[in-house]
Amino acid sequence: PRYSPDWASLDARPLPAWFDQAKVGVFVHWGVFSVPAWGSEWFWWHWQGERRPDYESFVRSRYPPGTTYADFAAQFTARDFHPREWAQLFQRAGARYVVLTTKHHEGFTNWESPVSWNWNSLDTGPHRDLVGELGKALRESNIRYGLYHSLLEWFNPLYLADKENGFKTQNFVLKKTMPELYDLVLKYKPDLIWSDGDWDAPESYWNSTSFLAWLYNDSPVKDTVVVNDRWCNNCSCHHGGYYNCADKYKPGTLPSHKWEMCSSIDRQSWGYRSNMNVAELMDEASIIEELVQTVSFGGNYLLNVGPTKEGVIVPIFQERLLALGRWLDTNGEAIYESKPWRVQMENNTSMVWYTSKGLAVYAIFLSWPQDNVLELSSPTPSPTTQVTMLGFAGTLKWQKSPGEGLLITLPYLLPSPRPPQSGWCVKLEGV
C-alpha cells in the first residue's frame, strides 16, 4: 500500500520484524559537546541559553577570554576513532543495532551535510565522515545502523526566527532539517531513524508526515527502515514507528505497542564527561536488571556510551559493555527474538522476570535464592515439564509447589574466583 502523509495512514504501517527481534542496541552520543566534556551534552544550552553560573565559570577558568562554542569544533579531532574497533566492541557487547548522533541540538553534523557549511565534521574538527565510516564498519560486522537526528537547533538564526513567528514560517525546516534528513537517508541508507528535538513545535511545522510518507513509499530503505515517535510536540507515545515516550521510560505494565528504553551507563549524562566518577555509573547488575525488565515488557534496550573528543570509548564503558555481552553469550536465548509471556514478573518479587519463545518459557532471576531452591508460582507444570538452566549442562530437578507453580532445585555453584554473575535463567518446557 502507499502511505499518505497523515498519522492514521503512517501509524498503520507494520514495524519491520528485525527491530523487535534485535532487542539490544548501543547508543552513541558524540559531537562538539565532547570537547568541553563537562556537565552534559547540553553544554552549549546551559552555558549560553540559560547562562548558568557553573558553566560560565567553567569556561572562564579553562579557556581564553572571548571563547565561543564554535571554537570547540577544532578540538573535536576524532584522532583515535577506529570504527572497526568500535564495531567489534559493540558486537562483543551483544548489540544487534547501533544508533549514532549524526547531529545533536547544537547543529554540528558528523557528516558533510550540504546545508551545514563549516559546521560539520569534514569542513572542521575531524575532517572525516564519521557517520559513513562507522556505518561501513557496522555493516561489515552485520550490525544494523541507526541514525539519531535532532529536528531543532538551539541557536540557528533560521530556527529562532521561525520560533519568533510562532512557527507560522518554516524557513529552518525547508532549508535545514528536511534537506538533512533526505540526505542522510539517500547517502547512508539507515536501518533506523531516531528523531529528537521535536518538543517546541507541532507536526504542521516540522513536515514530519510528508517526510515519513516518502520514507515508507519511495526511499531506498522503505521496506526495512524503522523510526521512533519523536516527530512533533505531541507525537511521543502516540505516533511514528515504535515508542520511546521519554528518556529512560519504564512502563509499569505490558504496553500494547512496540517500544524502546534508552538508558545511559553514565547516569548523569549522554555525552562524555571528564568529571564523572564511578558512583555515577551503572554497574553490571543494574544494566542486566534494566535489560531484563525492558525485554519482559516487550521493549528493546538501547544502552548509551559517550566517546571522548578523540573518539575513545573509555575503558570503564568498554568494561560495562563487555560484561553485558558475556551475560548475553550465556543467556541471550531468553532475550533475542523472545516475546513477552502471559506474566511478566513474579507477583511476590521483582527479582524474577519472564520471556518466552515458541513453547519455551524463560524465568530470569536476578538474585540467587538462599537455599538453592527457586520458587516460581506463575508457571503451571505438567507431567512433561522439563527444566534446564542456560549455561549449565543437564536437566534440573523440580517438584510441584504446595500452592501453585513449582520448586526448582538449582545446581550447587562452586565458589568462583570471578565476581558473582548478575542474573541467571531457567528454561521451562511443558508448562
Salt bridges, closest charged atoms under 4 A:
ASP11 OD2 - HIS239 ND1 2.53
ASP20 OD1 - LYS23 NZ 2.98
ASP20 OD1 - LYS258 NZ 2.77
ASP20 OD2 - LYS339 NZ 2.74
GLU50 OE1 - HIS46 ND1 2.80
ASP54 OD2 - ARG52 NH2 3.17
GLU56 OE2 - ARG51 NH1 3.85
GLU133 OE1 - ARG128 NH2 2.64
GLU140 OE1 - ARG84 NE 2.84
GLU140 OE2 - LYS136 NZ 3.14
GLU153 OE2 - LYS103 NZ 2.72
GLU153 OE2 - LYS176 NZ 2.79
GLU180 OE1 - LYS103 NZ 3.05
GLU180 OE1 - HIS149 NE2 3.56
GLU180 OE2 - LYS176 NZ 2.58
ASP183 OD2 - LYS187 NZ 3.10
ASP191 OD2 - ARG139 NH2 3.24
ASP191 OD1 - ARG144 NH1 3.24
ASP196 OD2 - HIS105 NE2 3.78
ASP196 OD1 - ARG230 NH1 3.15
ASP200 OD2 - LYS163 NZ 3.19
ASP218 OD1 - ARG2 NH1 2.79
ASP247 OD1 - ARG230 NH2 2.78
ASP266 OD2 - ARG273 NE 2.79
GLU280 OE1 - ARG273 NH2 2.81
GLU290 OE2 - LYS250 NZ 3.81
GLU310 OE2 - LYS309 NZ 3.21
GLU319 OE1 - ARG320 NH1 2.52
GLU333 OE2 - LYS427 NZ 2.81
GLU337 OE2 - ARG96 NH1 3.65
